[in-house]
Amino acid sequence: MTTLLTKYPVHTLVPHQRPHADEMAIFLMAQKLYSAQAEKLYPGISRAQIKEFNRDQLGSKSSQQWLEEGYLLVGIGNGRYDEHASMKARGKTREKPKDCAATLFAKDIGVYEQHECYRFIQHIFKNDTDGAQSLMDICSLLNLWYDFGKPFQFVYAEFCKYALLLIRNDELIHTEGKREWEAHGRIETIAGPSGTKLTMAVVQSDSNYVLPYVDSKFSGVFPDIKVLWKSTGHCLIFCTTHKRKNGATGKRIPTGLRLNKVVANIRRHVLQKRGSGYDPQSLSDYGQADNTEMIMYHPDFEAMFNGTKTESSVVPIGDFVSLDELLEAVRKGMRDFTFRKSSKK
């Protein structure tokens, strides 16, 4: 937690009109998620009212003067949680922000690295700096609700529903997912092309949370290939298409990894078990291929799906291939594929 020289009682949280998602995240942390931690820094904040101010209402008072009177400015007035003011103070107005109001507050109250809200805060930060990722993004929906005249109280309530669902999901990732990985998962080093070494995470589990845990910064695994084998014989395989230079932090760079040879090997196994003829050139086609319709090769994610949460009726690949045979197909496929030309090795 960042130590402030003085702790200021707070009775009112003050955002600008039509508060953004990063300001709403502060309200949620202060009054629902981490009220005890927030109270240590700002006594009374967990019960504070939220009141939108415009520029005229701020007047000539500084953010410090407002704070001394019990008003904590959020995303406005060049205060502690106005990231643009922080950039001005550092002379970095032309740089991409390194924080948003939510990350600044989370760091101050000491919860920035808490696993149950880390992904939520990162999503809010990315949205604040890069913009909404789609029209169905919660942050896009906030603007739509405002545009259609919905009051702040309605918009904030909808935001909280979304945020709490995401945070509950992350709690399950770091409880059930972690438990399943530690009980049923393993890491294997396999040969990659041109003498490279790759890591493969293999887990036998029916949990929907175990692979997200393996992918999270908190697992410390960072595998190149992830294989999930379910008790039904269904299987999911994912390729890590991007990694960060320093493991959990740093710039994301493409790996160039592909599953085309892996998918071709697995489809060949299935076709041979079925006694079906095949065109060798079509084995690594994206999407579905003839007589191996239970296998979906997704081009955007470099992933192989054999059944999903919503498609449990798909014929399990385990009817044709054992786990040992499938893993051998993965090992051979990852050794034989070629990196994408655009990758940075």
C-alpha positions as CSV (number, residue, x, y, z in Angstrom):
1,M,0.0,0.0,0.0
2,T,1.2,3.5,-0.8
3,T,1.7,5.4,2.5
4,L,0.0,8.8,2.6
5,L,1.2,11.4,5.1
6,T,-2.3,12.0,6.3
7,K,-5.5,9.9,6.3
8,Y,-8.5,11.9,5.2
9,P,-12.1,11.0,6.2
10,V,-14.2,10.8,3.1
11,H,-18.0,11.3,2.9
12,T,-18.4,11.9,-0.8
13,L,-16.8,10.3,-3.9
14,V,-16.8,12.8,-6.8
15,P,-16.4,11.7,-10.4
16,H,-17.1,13.7,-13.5
17,Q,-20.5,13.4,-15.2
18,R,-21.2,10.1,-16.9
19,P,-18.4,8.3,-15.0
20,H,-16.3,5.8,-16.9
21,A,-15.6,2.2,-16.0
22,D,-12.3,2.9,-14.3
23,E,-14.1,5.4,-11.9
24,M,-16.9,2.9,-11.3
25,A,-14.3,0.2,-10.5
26,I,-13.0,2.5,-7.7
27,F,-16.5,2.8,-6.2
28,L,-16.9,-1.0,-6.4
29,M,-13.5,-1.6,-4.7
30,A,-14.1,1.0,-2.0
31,Q,-17.6,0.0,-1.1
32,K,-18.0,-3.7,-1.9
33,L,-14.8,-5.7,-2.7
34,Y,-12.1,-4.1,-0.5
35,S,-13.9,-1.8,1.8
36,A,-11.7,-2.8,4.8
37,Q,-8.5,-1.9,2.9
38,A,-10.0,1.3,1.6
39,E,-11.2,2.4,5.0
40,K,-7.6,2.2,6.4
41,L,-6.7,4.9,3.9
42,Y,-9.9,6.9,3.7
43,P,-12.1,6.4,6.8
44,G,-15.8,6.5,5.9
45,I,-15.3,5.8,2.2
46,S,-17.2,2.5,2.3
47,R,-20.4,4.5,3.2
48,A,-19.6,7.6,1.1
49,Q,-22.2,9.0,-1.3
50,I,-21.3,9.2,-5.0
51,K,-22.0,12.6,-6.5
52,E,-21.2,13.7,-10.1
53,F,-19.6,17.1,-10.5
54,N,-19.1,19.2,-13.6
55,R,-16.2,21.6,-14.1
56,D,-18.2,24.6,-12.8
57,Q,-19.0,22.8,-9.5
58,L,-15.3,22.1,-8.9
59,G,-14.6,25.9,-9.0
60,S,-11.2,27.1,-8.0
61,K,-10.6,24.6,-5.2
62,S,-7.7,22.2,-5.6
63,S,-8.2,18.4,-5.3
64,Q,-6.4,18.6,-2.0
65,Q,-8.8,21.3,-0.7
66,W,-11.7,19.2,-1.7
67,L,-10.2,16.1,0.1
68,E,-9.7,18.1,3.3
69,E,-13.4,18.8,3.2
70,G,-14.2,15.0,2.8
71,Y,-14.6,15.0,-1.0
72,L,-12.4,12.5,-2.9
73,L,-12.1,13.5,-6.5
74,V,-12.0,10.5,-8.9
75,G,-10.9,10.9,-12.5
76,I,-11.4,14.7,-12.3
77,G,-9.8,17.8,-11.0
78,N,-6.1,16.9,-11.3
79,G,-6.4,14.7,-8.1
80,R,-4.6,11.6,-7.0
81,Y,-6.9,9.4,-9.1
82,D,-6.9,11.5,-12.2
83,E,-4.3,9.6,-14.4
84,H,-4.1,12.5,-16.8
85,A,-2.9,14.8,-14.1
86,S,-0.3,12.2,-13.1
87,M,1.0,12.1,-16.7
88,K,1.2,15.9,-16.8
89,A,3.2,16.0,-13.6
90,R,5.7,13.6,-15.1
91,G,5.9,15.5,-18.4
92,K,4.6,12.4,-20.2
93,T,1.5,13.8,-21.9
94,R,2.5,12.2,-25.3
95,E,3.0,8.7,-23.9
96,K,0.4,6.0,-23.5
97,P,-0.9,6.1,-19.9
98,K,0.7,3.5,-17.5
99,D,-2.3,3.7,-15.2
100,C,-6.0,4.5,-15.0
101,A,-8.0,5.7,-12.0
102,A,-8.7,2.1,-11.0
103,T,-5.1,0.9,-11.1
104,L,-4.0,3.9,-9.1
105,F,-6.6,3.3,-6.4
106,A,-5.9,-0.5,-6.3
107,K,-2.2,0.1,-5.8
108,D,-2.9,2.7,-3.0
109,I,-5.0,0.3,-1.0
110,G,-2.7,-2.7,-1.7
111,V,-5.0,-5.0,-3.8
112,Y,-3.5,-4.5,-7.3
113,E,-2.0,-8.0,-7.3
114,Q,-5.0,-9.8,-5.7
115,H,-5.7,-12.6,-8.1
116,E,-9.5,-12.4,-7.8
117,C,-9.6,-8.9,-9.3
118,Y,-6.4,-8.7,-11.3
119,R,-7.9,-9.6,-14.6
120,F,-10.9,-7.3,-14.0
121,I,-8.6,-4.4,-13.3
122,Q,-6.5,-5.2,-16.3
123,H,-9.5,-5.2,-18.5
124,I,-10.6,-1.9,-17.2
125,F,-7.1,-0.4,-17.7
126,K,-6.9,-1.8,-21.3
127,N,-10.4,-0.4,-22.1
128,D,-9.5,3.0,-20.7
129,T,-6.2,3.3,-22.7
130,D,-7.1,1.4,-25.9
131,G,-10.9,1.8,-26.1
132,A,-13.7,-0.8,-26.0
133,Q,-12.9,-4.0,-27.8
134,S,-16.4,-4.4,-29.3
135,L,-19.9,-3.0,-29.1
136,M,-20.8,-5.7,-26.7
137,D,-17.9,-4.8,-24.3
138,I,-19.3,-3.7,-21.0
139,C,-17.6,-0.3,-21.4
140,S,-19.3,0.2,-24.7
141,L,-22.6,-0.7,-23.1
142,L,-22.0,2.0,-20.4
143,N,-21.9,4.6,-23.1
144,L,-25.0,3.2,-24.8
145,W,-27.0,3.4,-21.6
146,Y,-25.8,6.9,-21.0
147,D,-26.7,7.9,-24.6
148,F,-30.2,6.5,-24.1
149,G,-30.7,8.6,-21.0
150,K,-30.2,6.0,-18.3
151,P,-29.1,7.6,-15.0
152,F,-25.8,6.9,-13.3
153,Q,-27.5,4.7,-10.6
154,F,-28.8,2.4,-13.3
155,V,-25.5,2.3,-15.3
156,Y,-23.5,1.7,-12.1
157,A,-25.8,-1.2,-11.0
158,E,-25.4,-2.9,-14.4
159,F,-21.6,-2.4,-14.3
160,C,-21.5,-4.0,-10.8
161,K,-23.4,-7.1,-12.0
162,Y,-20.9,-7.7,-14.8
163,A,-17.8,-7.0,-12.6
164,L,-19.0,-9.3,-9.8
165,L,-19.6,-12.1,-12.2
166,L,-16.2,-11.7,-13.7
167,I,-14.6,-11.6,-10.3
168,R,-16.5,-14.7,-9.1
169,N,-15.3,-16.5,-12.2
170,D,-11.7,-15.6,-11.4
171,E,-12.2,-16.8,-7.8
172,L,-13.2,-20.2,-9.3
173,I,-10.2,-20.2,-11.6
174,H,-7.9,-19.7,-8.6
175,T,-9.6,-22.2,-6.3
176,E,-11.1,-25.0,-8.4
177,G,-8.8,-24.5,-11.3
178,K,-5.7,-24.4,-9.1
179,R,-6.8,-27.5,-7.2
180,E,-7.5,-29.5,-10.5
181,W,-4.1,-28.5,-11.9
182,E,-2.2,-29.5,-8.8
183,A,-4.0,-32.8,-8.6
184,H,-4.2,-33.8,-12.3
185,G,-1.8,-31.7,-14.3
186,R,1.8,-32.1,-15.4
187,I,4.4,-30.2,-17.5
188,E,6.4,-32.0,-20.1
189,T,9.3,-30.6,-22.2
190,I,9.0,-31.6,-25.9
191,A,11.1,-31.0,-28.9
192,G,10.2,-28.1,-31.2
193,P,11.4,-27.4,-34.8
194,S,15.0,-26.6,-35.5
195,G,16.2,-27.9,-32.1
196,T,13.9,-25.7,-30.0
197,K,12.4,-26.8,-26.7
198,L,8.7,-26.3,-26.0
199,T,6.7,-26.9,-22.8
200,M,3.4,-28.8,-22.9
201,A,0.9,-28.7,-20.0
202,V,-1.3,-31.8,-19.9
203,V,-4.3,-32.1,-17.5
204,Q,-7.0,-34.7,-17.2
205,S,-10.0,-32.9,-15.8
206,D,-13.6,-32.0,-16.4
207,S,-13.2,-28.5,-14.9
208,N,-13.8,-25.4,-17.1
209,Y,-11.5,-23.5,-14.9
210,V,-8.2,-25.4,-15.0
211,L,-6.9,-24.2,-18.4
212,P,-7.6,-20.5,-17.5
213,Y,-5.6,-21.1,-14.3
214,V,-2.7,-22.6,-16.2
215,D,-2.9,-19.5,-18.5
216,S,-2.9,-17.0,-15.6
217,K,0.2,-15.2,-14.3
218,F,-0.4,-16.7,-10.9
219,S,0.2,-20.3,-12.0
220,G,3.8,-19.6,-13.1
221,V,3.5,-22.3,-15.8
222,F,3.4,-20.3,-19.1
223,P,3.3,-23.4,-21.4
224,D,3.6,-23.3,-25.1
225,I,1.0,-26.1,-25.6
226,K,-2.0,-26.9,-23.4
227,V,-3.9,-30.2,-23.6
228,L,-7.1,-30.9,-21.7
229,W,-8.4,-34.5,-21.7
230,K,-11.9,-35.0,-20.2
231,S,-13.4,-38.1,-18.6
232,T,-15.8,-38.3,-21.6
233,G,-12.9,-38.6,-24.0
234,H,-13.3,-35.1,-25.3
235,C,-10.2,-33.1,-25.8
236,L,-9.1,-29.4,-26.2
237,I,-5.7,-28.3,-27.4
238,F,-4.4,-24.7,-27.3
239,C,-1.3,-23.2,-28.7
240,T,0.2,-20.1,-27.0
241,T,0.3,-17.6,-29.9
242,H,1.8,-14.7,-27.8
243,K,4.0,-14.6,-24.8
244,R,5.4,-11.7,-22.7
245,K,9.1,-11.1,-22.7
246,N,9.4,-11.4,-18.9
247,G,6.9,-14.1,-18.2
248,A,4.0,-12.3,-16.6
249,T,5.0,-8.8,-17.5
250,G,6.4,-7.0,-20.5
251,K,5.5,-6.6,-24.1
252,R,3.5,-9.4,-25.8
253,I,5.3,-10.9,-28.7
254,P,4.1,-13.6,-31.2
255,T,5.5,-17.1,-30.7
256,G,4.8,-18.2,-34.3
257,L,3.5,-21.6,-32.9
258,R,1.0,-23.5,-35.0
259,L,-1.1,-26.6,-34.5
260,N,-1.4,-27.6,-38.2
261,K,0.8,-30.7,-38.0
262,V,-0.7,-31.7,-34.7
263,V,-4.2,-31.5,-36.1
264,A,-3.1,-33.4,-39.2
265,N,-1.7,-36.2,-37.1
266,I,-4.8,-36.6,-35.0
267,R,-7.1,-36.5,-38.0
268,R,-5.0,-39.2,-39.6
269,H,-5.3,-41.4,-36.5
270,V,-9.1,-41.0,-36.5
271,L,-9.4,-41.7,-40.3
272,Q,-7.2,-44.8,-40.0
273,K,-9.4,-46.1,-37.1
274,R,-12.5,-45.5,-39.2
275,G,-11.0,-47.1,-42.2
276,S,-11.6,-44.0,-44.3
277,G,-9.5,-42.8,-47.2
278,Y,-8.2,-39.2,-47.1
279,D,-6.4,-36.5,-48.9
280,P,-3.1,-35.8,-47.1
281,Q,-3.2,-32.2,-48.1
282,S,-6.6,-31.6,-46.4
283,L,-5.6,-33.0,-43.0
284,S,-4.4,-29.6,-41.6
285,D,-7.3,-27.6,-43.1
286,Y,-8.9,-25.0,-40.8
287,G,-12.4,-25.7,-39.6
288,Q,-13.8,-29.2,-40.0
289,A,-12.7,-31.9,-42.5
290,D,-14.4,-34.8,-44.1
291,N,-15.0,-37.9,-41.8
292,T,-13.3,-36.0,-38.8
293,E,-16.2,-33.7,-38.2
294,M,-15.7,-34.0,-34.4
295,I,-12.5,-32.0,-34.7
296,M,-12.6,-28.3,-35.2
297,Y,-9.3,-26.4,-36.0
298,H,-9.7,-22.8,-35.1
299,P,-7.4,-20.5,-37.1
300,D,-7.6,-17.4,-34.9
301,F,-6.7,-19.1,-31.6
302,E,-4.5,-21.9,-33.0
303,A,-6.8,-24.3,-31.1
304,M,-8.3,-27.7,-31.7
305,F,-11.8,-28.2,-30.2
306,N,-13.4,-31.6,-29.7
307,G,-16.5,-30.6,-27.8
308,T,-17.0,-27.4,-25.8
309,K,-19.1,-26.3,-22.9
310,T,-22.1,-25.9,-25.2
311,E,-21.4,-28.8,-27.6
312,S,-21.2,-31.8,-25.3
313,S,-23.0,-34.0,-27.9
314,V,-19.9,-34.0,-30.2
315,V,-18.4,-37.5,-30.7
316,P,-15.4,-37.8,-28.3
317,I,-12.1,-38.1,-29.9
318,G,-11.3,-40.7,-27.2
319,D,-13.5,-43.2,-29.2
320,F,-10.7,-43.3,-31.8
321,V,-7.5,-42.1,-30.0
322,S,-6.1,-42.8,-26.6
323,L,-4.6,-40.0,-24.5
324,D,-1.1,-41.5,-25.0
325,E,-1.7,-41.7,-28.8
326,L,-2.9,-38.1,-28.8
327,L,0.1,-36.8,-26.9
328,E,2.4,-38.6,-29.2
329,A,0.7,-36.9,-32.1
330,V,1.2,-33.6,-30.4
331,R,4.9,-34.3,-29.8
332,K,5.5,-35.3,-33.4
333,G,3.4,-32.4,-34.8
334,M,5.2,-29.7,-32.7
335,R,8.5,-31.1,-33.8
336,D,7.7,-31.0,-37.5
337,F,5.8,-27.8,-38.0
338,T,7.3,-24.6,-39.4
339,F,7.1,-21.2,-37.6
340,R,4.9,-18.6,-39.1
341,K,7.0,-16.2,-41.2
342,S,5.7,-13.2,-39.2
343,S,6.9,-14.6,-35.9
344,K,9.8,-13.2,-33.9
345,K,12.0,-16.0,-32.7
